[in-house]
């Protein structure tokens, strides 16, 4: 089955872990004082897609998108995932 770039229908809502990844990315975007329009220009990911994923948690990011965003923000994807994982463990009482 072929896929269309940017077509995220059928993926369902973001899991709690995906929401925590989004929260880490959202916080870094705010720290760097970037707008979604600026992030769109830096990554090639549409402003609408960024809003749907990072701000609204309505859909999970795919690994390519996380990589593009982290590259634009000069972050390591592993750092974002580790922070999200640590927050998830804390929520679960682990």
Buried (B, 14 or more C-beta within 10 A) or exposed (E): EEEEEEEBEEEEEBEEBBBBBBBBBBEBBEEEEBEBEBBBEBBEBEBEBBEBBBEEBBBBBEEEBBEBBBEBBEBEBEEBBEBBEEBBEEEEEE
